[in-house]
């Protein structure tokens, strides 16, 4: 199974504990256990459903706990009755099939960064507290959050590290706290957060290529910067040398729709225009260099 596909799994929060690393460092971890489930119940493709997703089921229940449509859906897939169903959007679903069981140790490895979703602990009705100072500003700002129901909302914590995978006890230890109480559902998936894109950028990532394979390192002279030079990384999940003058993930139009030519876990057309916008004078230099490389003399 390809771990670059971005599929996730679901588990149950067991609690928190302290984990001692080999150098004696104490790390607070959330322990997530896995019951019967994490089975592919449906595979949707862009040809039939306009998008590519893998639907995963988790936690076996008795038949009477589900409705007839739910039982029919799971029965058609030939899987056991399960309480929770969740879809994971992918770039390609060719490697998945209905009834396939997902194993945590095959998808994740120790050191991976993941996003964990959960429901915050409900605190009930919380009364009004301080709503501002007296003299300055001497009023309550519009939109000030005051009394109401606290907790019980869905939250996603990003960029958490998998510290330990215990196959014997079927648990995963994740560094830090996650929103939920013991016994609640905790879906985990690969880190997917990318910044908002800026138009016409070429540099993929100049700061933090978390979760990506560094394919190439290069630099360019930019006099407007204090150092006069910007170093940046070209990243992908394939680990192949990449020409920074060309898009890492080029887009092609087929049958009226745009498709990615190569599979990259965190990379898309927006991210290609993100992270850094080149100055106009540098864009001109890049265009000239492209023309030189495309000329017949350069290919001789």
C-alpha positions in Angstrom: 0.0 0.0 0.0 1.3 3.4 -0.9 1.7 5.7 2.2 1.8 8.7 -0.2 -1.9 8.3 -1.0 -2.9 10.2 2.2 -5.5 7.7 3.4 -6.2 7.8 7.2 -7.5 5.5 9.9 -9.9 5.8 12.8 -9.1 4.9 16.4 -10.4 5.3 20.0 -8.8 7.6 22.5 -7.6 5.6 25.5 -6.1 8.4 27.6 -2.7 10.2 28.2 0.5 9.0 29.7 4.2 9.9 29.9 6.5 8.1 27.4 10.2 7.8 28.2 12.5 8.0 25.2 15.9 6.3 25.1 17.8 9.4 26.1 15.6 9.8 29.2 13.3 12.6 27.8 9.8 12.5 29.1 7.2 13.1 26.4 3.5 13.5 27.1 1.6 11.3 24.6 -2.0 10.5 23.8 -2.7 6.8 23.5 -5.0 5.8 20.6 -6.2 2.2 20.4 -7.7 0.4 17.4 -10.7 -1.9 17.6 -12.1 -4.1 14.9 -12.6 -2.1 11.7 -10.7 0.3 9.5 -12.0 -1.6 6.5 -12.6 0.0 3.1 -16.4 0.1 2.5 -16.5 2.1 -0.7 -14.2 3.5 -3.4 -15.4 6.5 -5.3 -13.7 7.7 -8.5 -13.8 11.0 -10.4 -15.3 9.1 -13.4 -18.5 8.2 -11.4 -18.6 10.6 -8.4 -16.5 13.6 -9.7 -13.9 13.1 -7.0 -11.6 10.3 -5.7 -12.2 9.2 -2.1 -11.8 6.1 0.0 -14.6 5.5 2.5 -13.4 3.7 5.6 -15.5 2.0 8.3 -14.6 1.5 12.0 -15.8 -0.1 15.2 -18.1 -3.1 14.8 -21.7 -2.9 16.2 -24.8 -5.0 16.3 -27.1 -5.0 13.4 -29.9 -3.3 15.3 -27.8 -0.3 16.0 -27.8 0.6 12.3 -30.6 1.7 10.0 -31.7 -0.5 7.0 -30.0 1.9 4.4 -26.7 1.6 6.4 -27.0 -2.1 6.6 -27.7 -2.3 2.9 -24.7 -0.1 2.1 -22.3 -2.2 4.2 -23.9 -5.5 3.1 -23.3 -4.5 -0.6 -19.6 -4.0 0.2 -19.5 -7.4 2.0 -18.2 -6.0 5.3 -19.2 -6.3 8.9 -21.7 -3.7 10.4 -19.6 -0.7 11.6 -20.7 2.4 13.5 -18.4 5.1 12.0 -17.8 5.8 8.3 -15.4 8.5 7.0 -14.1 9.5 3.6 -10.5 10.3 2.9 -10.0 12.4 -0.3 -7.0 11.1 -2.4 -5.3 11.9 -5.7 -5.5 8.3 -6.8 -7.6 5.4 -5.5 -6.3 2.7 -7.8 -4.6 0.8 -5.0 -7.7 0.4 -2.9 -10.6 -2.0 -3.2 -13.8 -2.7 -1.2 -13.2 -5.0 1.8 -9.6 -4.1 2.1 -8.4 -3.9 5.7 -6.1 -0.9 6.5 -3.3 -1.6 8.9 -1.8 1.3 11.0 1.8 0.0 10.7 1.5 -0.1 6.9 0.2 3.4 6.6 2.1 5.3 9.3 5.6 5.0 10.8 7.2 6.4 13.9 8.1 10.1 13.3 5.3 10.8 10.8 3.4 14.1 11.3 -0.3 13.7 11.3 -3.6 15.7 11.7 -5.9 14.4 14.5 -9.6 15.3 14.7 -11.7 15.1 17.8 -14.7 16.5 19.7 -13.8 18.9 22.5 -15.0 17.9 26.0 -18.4 19.6 26.8 -18.3 22.1 29.7 -22.0 22.9 29.6 -23.4 26.4 30.0 -20.6 28.9 30.9 -21.6 32.2 32.4 -20.3 35.7 31.7 -16.8 36.6 32.8 -14.8 39.7 32.2 -15.8 41.5 29.0 -13.3 44.4 29.0 -11.7 47.2 30.9 -13.6 50.1 32.4 -12.0 53.4 31.4 -10.2 52.3 28.3 -11.9 51.4 26.0 -14.9 52.0 28.2 -17.2 49.8 26.1 -17.7 46.3 24.9 -16.3 45.5 21.5 -18.8 44.3 18.9 -18.7 40.5 18.4 -17.3 39.9 21.9 -17.7 36.2 22.8 -19.8 36.0 26.0 -21.9 33.4 27.7 -23.1 30.2 26.1 -22.4 26.5 25.6 -18.8 25.6 25.9 -17.2 22.5 24.3 -18.7 19.8 22.3 -17.4 21.1 19.0 -15.2 19.5 16.4 -11.5 20.5 16.3 -8.5 19.4 14.3 -5.0 19.5 15.8 -2.3 19.6 13.1 1.3 18.6 12.9 1.4 16.1 15.7 4.2 13.6 15.8 3.8 9.8 16.1 6.1 8.8 18.9 5.5 5.1 19.1 3.5 2.4 17.3 2.9 -0.7 19.4 1.7 -3.5 17.2 1.3 -6.0 20.1 -1.2 -3.9 21.9 -2.6 -2.2 18.8 -2.0 1.3 20.0 -0.4 4.4 18.6 1.2 7.1 20.9 0.9 10.6 19.6 2.9 13.5 21.1 0.8 16.1 22.9 -2.9 16.4 23.7 -5.8 16.0 21.3 -9.4 17.3 21.8 -11.6 14.4 23.1 -12.2 12.3 26.2 -11.3 8.7 26.6 -13.6 6.4 24.5 -14.2 9.0 21.8 -13.5 8.5 18.1 -10.1 10.0 16.8 -9.5 9.9 13.1 -5.9 10.5 12.1 -4.5 11.3 8.7 -1.3 12.6 7.1 -0.5 16.3 7.6 -2.3 18.2 4.8 -2.1 21.8 5.8 -0.6 24.2 3.2 -0.7 28.0 3.1 -3.0 30.0 0.9 -1.6 30.3 -2.6 -0.2 33.4 -4.2 -0.6 33.9 -7.9 2.4 33.2 -10.2 4.9 32.0 -7.7 7.6 29.4 -8.7 9.3 28.6 -5.4 7.5 25.7 -3.7 8.6 26.1 -0.1 11.2 28.4 1.4 10.8 27.6 5.1 9.2 24.4 6.3 8.9 21.3 4.0 7.4 19.1 6.7 6.3 15.7 5.4 7.9 16.2 2.0 10.9 14.6 0.4 13.5 17.2 -0.5 14.2 16.7 -4.1 16.6 19.6 -4.9 18.2 22.5 -3.2 19.0 25.7 -5.1 19.3 29.4 -4.7 19.0 32.7 -6.5 20.3 36.2 -6.2 17.7 38.7 -5.0 19.3 42.1 -4.2 16.2 43.3 -2.3 16.9 40.8 0.5 19.4 41.6 3.3 21.6 38.6 2.5 21.2 39.1 -1.3 20.6 35.4 -1.7 17.5 33.3 -1.1 17.9 29.5 -0.6 14.9 27.4 -1.2 13.8 23.8 -1.4 12.1 21.9 -4.2 10.0 19.2 -2.5 8.0 16.2 -3.7 7.1 12.8 -2.4 9.0 11.0 -5.1 12.5 12.0 -4.2 13.5 12.6 -7.8 15.6 15.5 -9.1 13.3 18.3 -10.1 13.9 21.2 -12.6 12.9 24.3 -10.6 12.1 26.1 -13.8 9.2 23.7 -14.6 6.2 22.9 -12.4 6.8 19.9 -10.2 3.2 18.8 -10.7 2.1 20.1 -14.1 -1.6 20.2 -14.9 -3.1 18.9 -18.1 -6.7 19.3 -19.4 -8.5 16.1 -20.4 -12.2 15.9 -21.3 -12.8 19.4 -20.0 -11.3 18.7 -16.6 -7.8 19.4 -15.2 -5.7 16.5 -13.9 -2.4 16.2 -12.1 0.3 14.3 -14.1 2.2 13.2 -11.0 1.1 12.0 -7.6 2.3 14.3 -4.8 0.9 14.1 -1.3 0.8 17.7 -0.3 1.4 19.3 -3.7 -1.2 20.8 -6.0 -1.6 23.6 -8.5 -2.3 26.1 -5.8 0.8 25.2 -3.8 2.8 25.7 -6.9 1.8 29.3 -6.9 2.2 29.5 -3.1 4.9 30.1 -0.5 6.8 32.8 -2.4 6.0 35.3 -5.2 9.0 36.1 -7.3 9.8 39.8 -7.9 9.0 41.0 -11.5 12.7 41.4 -12.5 13.4 37.9 -11.4 10.5 36.6 -13.4 12.0 38.2 -16.5 15.3 36.4 -15.8 13.5 33.1 -15.5 11.7 33.6 -18.8 14.9 34.5 -20.6 16.6 31.4 -19.1 13.7 29.2 -20.3 14.0 30.6 -23.8 17.8 29.8 -23.8 17.1 26.3 -22.6 14.5 25.8 -25.3 16.6 27.1 -28.1 18.1 24.6 -30.6 21.7 25.7 -29.7 21.1 24.7 -26.0 19.9 21.2 -27.1 23.0 20.4 -29.2 
